[in-house]
């Protein structure tokens, strides 16, 4: 493959944008690439870059494209509305339609406020929890990523892990003092902290996907729900990734556990910029203009994003078998990946939930938390990534992210993916002398 146009664009970008990208993981630094690929278009399960290279896509815009790129039902609705205008700074019918659908489907949400990003949603949910409880401290879990607001960047995942660190500079001592962190899954330590500290909320990815996918144990979430109720602590499920992807009603439907507040994003915009936070009416009614917890945004409830999200979620609602089909596709890949790993004596652990999975290059049976995840062989992951890319498959450019499947991925594309994975594993085996 030739990457000249992408390389030239990257050289220009680094003079104009910090690191040449507008989100760090896109730089492809951790996988030893001279430059990232610059995408020109997408259709179905594929994308094309500025050099006209074609790829089967397992990033899917980090999750929202559950139906694939440019799904006709979504594009049809967007085309209808975009001719009317792009943004008004005033209410539209479309944001009400989307809110109604979210309230109908997500178990914990009685009222919802739309935002323009997942970061904004989680930041606002934490502020709301503090106002409701009149407490300052929050508890999060190591390796869980909840966007880039100050309080939630402590011991975080996603691009931070990709770059080799867990905390961001620019966070004040006061913020660090008020953000408590614990290993994911350690319920006994959670109980100890909540009973001895004045904690406003516990925020958790019910399916962590930003230190690689972690297969959550239902018992942990059940115990988390119980202890937060006992201590009057708000439980926030960050379902920006798992919402509408793990199941129609998200992880809370999948596990049968209802949090107090939920944050959403990704799919509820159908690929367009959007986020949301919602929950119990008594909590949500503290948000301005009803209450005194301020949240605002010129583009919140943007009509194009609202319409695209409504079309996507409506399609999922009408086609409930999608989730079973996606899981079957994912399992088909995983089963064969494990066979190939044994064939070439490659140490891997594949974690999955629904249509998300991560291949950890690691010699343990299961990756359960951040400590486990950080033991991964990132050099082997780099070989895997580059072999895939150079043979027309694009996967997340980080060991610590999730692969995403869409309904557009066909058996033919899955089999081609496995062919290239075999090439990657063979290279890794040769490099390690196996």
N, C-alpha and C positions, 0 to 999 in steps of 0.2 A: 504493500500500500504506500501511496505517496501522501505526505501530510504538509506539503509546501504552503498552501494557503492558510492552514491553521497556524503553522509556525510564524508566518509573516504577520498574521493578525495578532498573535500573542506578543510578538516583539513590539508592535505598535501599542497594544493595550498596556504593557508594563510601564510605558512612558506616561500614561494617562490615568491609570487606575492602580491602586495599591495591589501589587502582586499580579496585576493584569486580569484579575477576576473580581466579581462582585459577591462571591461567597467562597471562602477559603478552600474547601475540598475540591472545587472545580479546577484548581491549579495543576492537579496530577503530580504534585511534588513527591508525595509519599510513595508513588509507584515509579519514580525515576524516569519520568517523561520530560523531553525537552519542552514540550508545550501540550496543553490540553487540545482536544478536538473542538472546533467551533461548529455548532450544529446549524444547518440550513433549513431543514424541514423534517417532519415526522409523519408517518402514516401507518396505522395498524400497530404491529409489533416492531416496526423499524424506524430508524432515523438515518439521515444522510448529512455528512459534514460538508464544509466549504470546498473540499477537494472532490466532492461527489462520491466519497467512500460510503458504502452501505453497511449498516450494522443492525443486528438483532439487539433490541434494547431491553436490559434488565434493570435500568434505573427508573424508567417510567416517571420522570420528573420527581423522583423520591416518593412515589406512592399514589398521587392523585389519578393517574391515568389507568385506572382499573379496567376501563373498556378499551384501552389502546389509544394511540395518537389519532387525533382528528376523527373521533367517532361520528358517523353521519348524523345521528340523532342529536348530539350536542352541537355540532357545527350548524345544523339546520336552525336550531333555536337561537344561537348566537347571531347568525346572519340576519335573522328577522329583527332583532332588537338593536343591533349596532348601527343600523341605518337611521335610527331615531335619535342617536346621540350616545355619548360615552359616559358622562357623569354630570350630575346636576347640583349636588350639595343639598338636595331636598329628598324627601321620601319618595319611593316608587312602589308600585304594586309587587314588583318582583322580589323585593327583600321580605315583604310580608309572606309571600308564597313560600319562599325558602324557609323562613322561620317556622311557619306552620308545619312544614314537612319534617323539620328537625324535631320539633316538640312532639309530633306524632310518633316518631320512630325511636328516638333516644330515650331510654327509660328514665334517666335522672333529670331530664330537662323539662321544666314547666314553663320557663321563660328563657329567652336567648337574646344576646346582643351580638350583632355581627361586627367583625373587625376586618382589617386588611391583611393580617398575618397571624401565624401561630404564636410568634413571639409576643405580639400585642395581646393576644387572648390569654396566655398564661400569666403575663405580667398583671393584667387587669384582674384575673381570677384571684391571684395572691393578694392584691390590694383589697379586693372585696372581702376575702376571708379575714384579713386583719381587721377591717372595719366591723365586720359582723361579730367577731369574738372579742374585740378590744384587746388583742394580744399582738405582740410584735414578731416573735420568732416563727420561723418556718422550718419544716423538715423535708429534705429531699434525699434521693439515693444516689450513691456514687455511680457515675457512668450514664445516668439518665439525663437526657438533654431536653430542656424545656424552652428553647429559644435563647436569645442573647441579652435579655434584661439582666441588670447587675446581680440581683439576688439569686437568680437561677443559673448563673454561670459557674457557681462554686462546685468543684468536683464534678464537672460536666462531661458530656460525651460528644459524639459527632465529630465535627471538624477539629475540635480541641484535641481529641485523642489522635486524630489523623496527623496533626502537626507535632504530636509528642509531648503535650502538656495537658493539664486538667483545669487550670484556673486562668482567668484572663487578667492582665494588668489593667489598672484603672478602676478597680473595685475598692471601695473604702473599707477601712477597718470596721466601721459600724455595720456595714452590710455583711462582712464576713462573720461578725459576732452573732448576727441575728439569723444566719443561715446554718442550720445543723445538717450534717450529712452522715449517712450510715450505709453499710454494704447492702445491696439489694438482696432481699429474701431473708434477712436476719430479724425475725419478728420479736425475738426476746429483747434485743437491743432497742427496738422500737418501743416496746412496752416500758422499758426502763426509762427512756427519754421522755415519753409522753406523760408518765406519772410523776416525773420530777421537774419537768420544765414547763414553762408557760407558752405552749406552742399554738399558734393560730391555725396552721393547716399542715397537712401532709400532702405533698404533690408527688404523683408517681405515674410513670408510663406503665399501664397495666400489662403491656407487652413491650418491654424495653427493646429498642431497635437502633440505638445510637452508641452502643458499645459492641455492635453486632447483635443479632437477634438472641434474646434470652427466653427460654421456654418457661413461662411463669407457672408456678404451682398454685392451683386454685386456693389451697389451704392458706397460703400466705396472704392473699387478698381478702379472704374471709376473716382472718384474724386481724388484719389491718382495719377492716370495716368495724369490727367489734371494739377494738381498743380506741379508735377515734370517737365512736359513739359514747363510750364510757367516760372519756375525758373531755367531751365537748369540743373536740378538734375537728375542723372542717377537712373532709377527705376530697381531694381533687384528683380526678382521673384525667391525665393528659392523653387524649385520644386523637391528637393531631394526625398521627399515623394510623392507629388501629381503628379509628372511627369509620364506619361504613366499609372498611376493608376486611377486617377479621370476620365480621358478620354485619348484617344490615344495621343492627343496633349497637355495633361496636363490641369492644371487649366486655363491657358491662352486661350486654345481652348474652354473650358467649359464656361468661362465667356465672351469670345470675347474681351479680353484686352491684348495688346501686350506690354511687358516690353522692356527695352533696353538690359538687360542682363538676362540670366537664368542660374541657377545652377541645375545640375541633379546628380542622383546617383541611388542607390538601383536597380531598374528594368533594367537599362541600362547595368548592369553586370549580369543579370539573376541569382543573388545569389552569384556572385563572386565579390571581392573587386574592386570598380570602382567609378569614379565620373566624372563630366565634367562641364565646364562653356562655354557659347557661347552667341552670340548676333549679333548686327549689325556689318557689315564688317569693317566700319570705326573705331569702337572701338576695335574690336578683332585684327586688324592689328597693334595695339600698342604692342602686345605680342611678345617677342623674339622668333625666331631670326629676325622677320620682324621689330619689334620696340624694345623699351628699357624697357618694363615692363617684368621683368624676371620671368619665371616659368619653372621648369624642374622636371623630375622624372624618375628614372630608370625603374620603373614598369608602368609608364603612357602608356596607350594603350596596356596593357598586352594582348597577343594574345588569351589566354584562356578566360579571362574576356570579351574581345571584341567579341569573337565568341559566348559565352553564351548569351551576351546581344543582339547580332544581331539575334540569334535564337528566343529569347523571344519576342523581339519587332516585328519581322517578323510574328510570330504566332498571336500576338495581331492585327497586321495590316490586316491579312487575315481573322480574326474572329471578326469583329467589334461588334457583338451582345454580346460579353463577358461582356461589361460594363453594359448593361441592365440586364443581368442575375445576375451579381454580386450585383447590386443595389437591385434587387428583393429579393435575398437571405438575404441581409442585412436588408431590410425593414421587411421581415418575422420575423427575430429575434427580431428586435426592437419593432414591434407591439405586439409581445407576451411577451416581457420583460415588457412593460408598463402595460399589462393586469395583469401579475404576481405581479408587484409592487403594483397595486391597491388591488389585492386580499389579500396581506399580510400587507397592509398599510405601505409600505416602501417608504420613500422620495427619488425619483430618478429623474434625468433629463438625457435623452439619446440624445446626439448630434451625428449627422452623416453627412457625405458627401460621396456619392458613396459607396465604399466598406470599409470605415473607420467608426468606431463609438467608443464612450466612454460612459460608464455608470457612471455618477456623482452621488454620494450618497449625495444629497443636496435638500433642500426644496425651490427651486426657479424654475420658468417655463423654463428659458433658461440661460445657461452659455455663456456669451458673451465675457469675457476677463479674464485676470489673476486674478483680484480682485475677480470675481465670483468664479473662479475655486478653489481658496485657501480656500473657505468656505466649501469645501467638507468634509464629515465625513470619514476620512481615516481609522478609526477603523472598520466601516462597510465595507469599501472596502477590508480590510484585511480578514474579515470573508468570504466575497465573494470569494476572491482569493484562500484562503486555502480550502474552500469547493470545489471549482472547481478543484483545483490541486489534491486533495485527492480522487476525483471521475473521474479522467482521462480526465480533460480538462485543458489546459494551456492557461492562458490569461496574458496580460502584468502585471508584478509584481510592478505596480505603478498606482495610481489613475490618474496620469498626463500623461498617454500615450494612444495611440490609439490601439483598436482591429483591426485586419486585416482579411478579408476573402479572400479565393482563389477560383478558379474555381473547385478545387478538393473537396471542402466541399459539401457533398450531403445532401439531405433532411433528411435522416436518422441521419446524424451527427448533423445537426441543431436541430432536435427534441431531441436528447440525450442531447445536450447542454442546451436546455430549461428545461429539466427534472432536471438537476443539478443546474441551476439557481434558480429553484423553491425551491430546498433544501436549497440553500444559503439564499434566501429571508426569508424562514421560520425560519432559525436560527437567522437571524438579527431581525426578528419580535419578536421571543421569548426572545432574549437578551434585547430588548428595552421594553418588557412587553406589546407588542401589540397583 
